[in-house]
Amino acid sequence: MTCIVDQAPAARLPFRKESLWHKLSRVFLGRRRKRVPRLDPRELSDYMKRDLGFLDGRG
């Protein structure tokens, strides 16, 4: 079985400066999103730390 792959370079989109309205909407709408809770390794049990690789001895 053969497979033919077309390895043409992907076209880049032309650079365009952001408008003032776009920047303002990003600032105001971006703050409405909920923040994802962070994983605190100090609160995990030892077996979970081991399973996630925190206790593998690599520093």
C-alpha positions in Angstrom: 0.0 0.0 0.0 1.4 3.4 -1.0 0.6 6.8 0.4 1.3 10.0 -1.5 1.9 13.0 0.7 1.8 16.5 -0.6 4.3 18.6 1.4 3.5 22.0 0.2 4.3 24.8 2.7 1.2 26.2 4.4 0.3 29.6 3.3 0.6 32.3 6.0 -2.1 34.8 6.5 -1.1 38.4 5.8 -0.3 40.4 8.9 -2.9 42.9 9.8 -2.9 45.4 12.6 -5.7 45.0 15.1 -8.3 47.8 15.2 -9.0 49.7 18.4 -12.4 48.1 18.7 -11.0 44.7 18.5 -8.4 45.4 21.2 -11.1 46.8 23.5 -13.4 43.9 23.0 -10.6 41.5 23.8 -9.8 43.4 27.1 -13.4 43.6 28.2 -14.7 40.2 27.1 -11.5 38.4 28.3 -12.2 39.3 31.9 -15.6 37.7 31.9 -14.2 34.2 31.5 -13.9 32.0 34.6 -10.3 31.1 35.6 -9.5 27.4 35.5 -8.5 26.2 39.0 -4.8 25.4 39.3 -3.4 22.1 40.5 -1.7 22.5 43.8 0.7 19.6 44.5 0.7 20.3 48.2 -3.0 19.4 48.5 -2.6 16.0 46.7 -2.1 12.7 48.4 1.2 10.9 48.0 -0.2 8.2 45.7 -1.6 11.0 43.4 1.7 12.8 43.4 3.4 9.5 42.5 0.9 8.8 39.6 1.3 12.3 38.2 5.1 12.2 38.4 5.8 14.6 41.2 7.6 12.0 43.3 9.8 10.4 40.6 13.0 12.0 42.0 13.9 14.3 39.1 14.0 17.4 41.1 
